């Protein structure tokens, strides 16, 4: 079942790097598929923050080659009756808990198929109730990288869990949205996309009772001044030049775009 080319396996977790958890998952993968190319997307998802993991995964997966296998583990329900999933979408594979972590993949993929992880053949024989990343998700990902057909893992799932995701409201002369992610620079990423703003003459972006100029890049205002712009993920951001919008404004609130 080996592939002619090594398959990329991408890890996203909330494990951090202090402990041995990430390294052990990689060891399991390499024991099964030593030719795999391993990539860390991030291990700094806030602990148990499924929505944050969902955003990062949804924003990133299309930048990896088709055939990539994503091991995504933000799993506060580990050891419970929640299902494990293998998702096939956009020519890529996703392995992890069925807790809404794949919500934006579902939303952004043209079509997808999900399978429940029931076949124990492709898991480790001894399984902890607290570390399914090592005992279930990592070995399944390694077998997929070697060419295993996802249908061998278990039955199809018609009702994968989805997170309730903030929706954009379109009104005459205005768009209402919300902050969905805060990056390490303190930029507030919203759910208002570049597509929502196309062919509109933006007058102002309002947040936390302030009217912000809409600019192309951070350096178009003086250091310490707030602004709004389209970030690298194609989403409207609230930012502070050379500073942190999260500290300047806080991290929550409605975002209002006014246009002619």
N, C-alpha and C positions, 0 to 999 in steps of 0.2 A: 504493500500500500504506500510505499515511500513516494514522495513527489520528486520530480526531476530537479526542482529548485527548492531550497529551504524555505519554509513558510514562516512568516513573521508572526510572533505571538506578543501581544501588547497587554501590559498589566495596568489596571487602574484599581486602587484600593484606598481605604482610610487607615492603613496599618502604620504609616510613617516608616522611618528607617532606623529607629533606635533599636528595635527588637529584631528577632531572627525570622519573622514571619515571611517577609518578601523573599529573602534568600532561600528559605526552605521550599517555597512554591516553585522557584526557579529550578532548584535541585530536582524536584519531582518531574518537572517538564523535561529537563535534560536527561534524566534517567530513561525516559520513554522515547524522546525525540532529540537525540544529541545534536542533530544538525539544525535545530530551530534557531532562528534569529530572535533574540529577546529584546524587547523595547519597554522601557518604563514610561507610560504616559504621565502618571502622577501617583504618588502614594500619600499625598497631603490633603486628600478630601477630609473635611472636618469629620471627626468621629460620628458615625451613625447618620450622617447627613446625606440621605439618599437623593434628594433633589439636587444637591450640589454635584454629586457624582453623575447624575443623569444629564445635567447641563454640560459638564466637561466631556462626557462621552459623545453626546450628540453634536457638540461643536467640533469634534476631532476626527471621527471615524473615517470620513471621506478623504482625509489626507493620507491614508494608508493604502497600500496596494490591495487590489482584489485578492481574495484568498487569505488575508490576514485573519488571525483568531484573537479576539479580545477576551481577556479574563478580567471580569469586573466584579469586585467584591467589596460592597458596602452593605453589610448584612446583619443588622441588629436582631433579626429573627432567626439567626443560625441555630440549628438544633430543634426548631419547631416544625410544624406541619407545612410550612411554606415550601413551595416547589423549587427545584432547581431547573434551569432552562438552558437549552441551546437554541439560539436564534440565528436564522439565516436571513440576511438582508443585504441588498446592494452588493452581492458577491462576497460578503464577508461573514464571519461567524462570531457569535457573542455567547459567552458562557458565564453564568452567574445566577444569583437568586431571583426568583419571580416576585419582586417587591416594588416594582416601578422603576428600577434602575435603568431599564431600556426604553423608557417612555419617549424620549426624543428621537431615538432610532426608529421606533414605530411611526412617529409622526412625520419623519423626514424621508423614510424609505418609500419607494413607489409600491413595493409589496414585500411581504416577509412571511416566513414560516417559522413557527416555534415548536420545539419538542421538549417534553418533560424528561428529565434525567432519571430514568428508572433502571436501566441496565447496569448492574453492579460490576459487570465484566471490565468496564473501563474506568473504575474507581479504585482507590487503594483498598486492600482487603480489611484493614483495621481503620475504623473511622471515628474520629473524635466528634462529640456533639458541639464543639466550639470552634472548629477549624475546618470548615468545608472547603475553604480556598485551597488548602493543601491536599485534602483527602478526596475531594470530588471534582472541583472545578479545574484545578491545575492538570490532573491526569486526563480528564476528558478533553481539555484543550490540546494536550500533547497528542492524543490519539487523532483528533481532528486534523492536526498539522501533518500527521503521517498519512492522511487520506481517508480516514474513517467517514462513512456516510452518516450524516446526522440522524437519519431515520432509524439507524441501529441503536440509538440511545433511548428511545421510548416513543410513546404515542404523541401525535400532534396536540398542541394546546390551542384551543380556539379563543380563550378568554384570558390572555396574559394581563397581569396587574398593570394598571397605568396610574401615574400620579395625577392628581388634579393640577393642571398647569395654568398659570395666569393667562388670560386671553386679552388681546388688544381690542379696544373699543373704538370704532370709527364713527365720527360725528361730523356734521357740517363745520368745516373750518378748524377741526381739532382732532387729535388722536390721543387716547388715554392708554397708558400702559403702567408697568410696574417693574421694580428692580428684581431681577432673578438671580444675580450672582455678583459677588464682590471679589475682585482679583487681589493679588498681593500688593499692588500699588495703591489700593483703595479706590480704584475705578468702579463705579456702579453700573453694571451691565443690565440693560433693560430688555423686555420682550418685544420692543418696537424695532422692526427690521428695516434695512435699507429699502426693501421693496415697498414697505408701507409709505415711505417718504418720497418715492420716485415721482417726478413731474410735479412736485409741490414746492411752492415758494415759502420756505420756513421763516416765520417772523420771530419766534422765540421758543425756547424749551423752558417749561416752568417746573420747578421742583423745590420742595420745602419752602414755599412762599417766595422764591426768588426766580427772576427771569434771567435765563442764561443765554449767551450768544451761541449760535450754532456755527461751529468752525470745522475746518478740514483736519487740523492736527493740533496737538497739545501746545505747541510753541507759538500759536497765533494769538495767545493772550499773555499778559505779564505773569511771571512766577507768583503763585499764591492766588491767582484769579480762577474762579470756576468757569466751566464751559460745558457744552455738549458737542459730541461728534460721533461719527460712525467708527466703531472699533474694528479690529482685525477679523472678528467673527461675523461682520456684517450687521451688527446690532448697535442701536443707539446707546451711548455711554454718557454718564454724568461724570465729569472729571475735574480735577484741580491741577493746573499746570505746576509741575515740580512739587506736588503735594498730594494729599489723600482726600478724595471726596467723601469717603466713609467717615473720616474724622471731622471733616468740615460740616457735613450735613447729617450724619447718621446713616443708617443703612436701609431704612424703609421709607415708603411713601409713594404716592401716586405721581406719575410722570405725565405731563401734559404738553403736547406739541401743538402750537398754533401756526396755522398757515393761511395764505390768501386763497 
